[in-house]
Amino acid sequence: MARILVTGSSDGLGRMAAQLLIERGHAVVLHARHAARGREAMAAVPGAEAVLVADLASLAQTRDLAAQANALGPFDAVIHNAAVGYREPRRLVTEDGLAHVFAVNTLAPYVLTALMLRPRRLVYVSSELHRRGDPSLNDLAWERRPWNGNKAYSDTKLHDVLLAFAVARRWPEVRSNAMEPGWVATKMSPRATGDLDAAHRTQVWLATDDDPAATGTGGYFHHLRPKAPSGATGDPARQDRLLAECERLSGVRMPNA
Ligand SMILES: NC(=O)c1ccc[n+]([C@@H]2O[C@H](COP(=O)([O-])OP(=O)(O)OC[C@H]3O[C@@H](n4cnc5c(N)ncnc54)[C@H](OP(=O)(O)O)[C@@H]3O)[C@@H](O)[C@H]2O)c1
């Protein structure tokens, strides 16, 4: 039995992954953006051990989430699942002066990775759309570019793969992988037509399975199989640049090995 934290497990694929993990006998800690969502998550996922509460759009709350998790941890695995979608009509600015989608989808998993006690496995939920992300990593806070919600989301999903691969290089003892669930109908994308029943299984497999294919590091997966990610993700200099930018914008340093 493993003990796993799933971020964004009040809904969608995070909730489905948490339910499947519990069905398979694992211990699961949920995460929700505020207390009421936390109560809903605990009601929707019977058997969950606890729920941690933090709005990932806030750097202060994300740091606090890492502290809450460390008080319960270390975990065997963390699934970085929480995200906001691609339909923000304008650049929403967080209390830290950052683009909302970047804060939640990129900076929060970076900060949690850096501040949480190191788990044995890390899983970063990305998307096929990472291929459309801007590999230059310029203007991550969207201060100079005209806003484009779709591009902003795609950028963050590229960042999630870069983050997974950067961590895999830095921390060889941790299995750090990224994956895409397919385009499936959740709150994020209600009209999607992909296979919902397959969409949460790869993250559960990467977090817990002893299958040799699931126990490597620095891989990218779709439906329990390796898949080639964007070529931009394999560049160590780009991976390190993302870490440096995230450190600059968050004030949190990623520890070395
Ligand atoms: N659905 C797809 O077709 C698809 C395709 C490719 C990749 N993905 C990826 O799959 C993952 C899960 O997405 P989903 O489809 O399950 O979306 P979802 O149903 O919208 O669920 C997203 C989860 O993240 C949480 N969350 C969002 N912003 C948060 C914040 N500021 N603080 C704390 N929690 C926050 C949500 O909480 P609330 O419930 O309170 O909003 C929810 O629990 C994401 O990483 C997404 O990028 C999805």
The ligand as an ORCA input file, in Angstrom:
! r2SCAN-3c Opt
* xyz 0 1
  N     -10.075     17.225    -19.249
  C      -9.238     17.154    -20.249
  O      -9.628     16.955    -21.420
  C      -7.768     17.297    -20.012
  C      -6.908     17.157    -21.113
  C      -5.544     17.257    -20.925
  C      -5.048     17.497    -19.661
  N      -5.890     17.659    -18.605
  C      -5.300     17.909    -17.295
  O      -5.886     17.049    -16.338
  C      -5.817     17.663    -15.044
  C      -7.177     17.586    -14.374
  O      -8.093     18.345    -15.156
  P      -9.655     18.054    -15.140
  O     -10.061     17.859    -16.554
  O      -9.973     17.019    -14.134
  O     -10.190     19.485    -14.692
  P     -11.268     19.896    -13.565
  O     -12.405     18.938    -13.555
  O     -11.525     21.333    -13.821
  O     -10.462     19.683    -12.199
  C      -9.402     20.531    -11.860
  C      -9.113     20.375    -10.384
  O      -8.111     21.343    -10.025
  C      -8.624     22.142     -8.957
  N      -8.123     23.514     -8.994
  C      -8.178     24.383    -10.016
  N      -7.688     25.583     -9.641
  C      -7.325     25.463     -8.339
  C      -6.773     26.346     -7.392
  N      -6.508     27.634     -7.685
  N      -6.524     25.894     -6.157
  C      -6.801     24.611     -5.826
  N      -7.348     23.728     -6.690
  C      -7.602     24.136     -7.929
  C     -10.131     22.133     -9.163
  O     -10.784     22.569     -8.000
  P     -12.339     23.075     -8.102
  O     -13.123     21.812     -8.307
  O     -12.595     23.763     -6.830
  O     -12.400     23.972     -9.303
  C     -10.335     20.671     -9.509
  O     -10.307     19.870     -8.360
  C      -5.305     19.081    -15.272
  O      -3.929     19.135    -14.991
  C      -5.539     19.313    -16.752
  O      -4.637     20.257    -17.300
  C      -7.242     17.562    -18.748
*
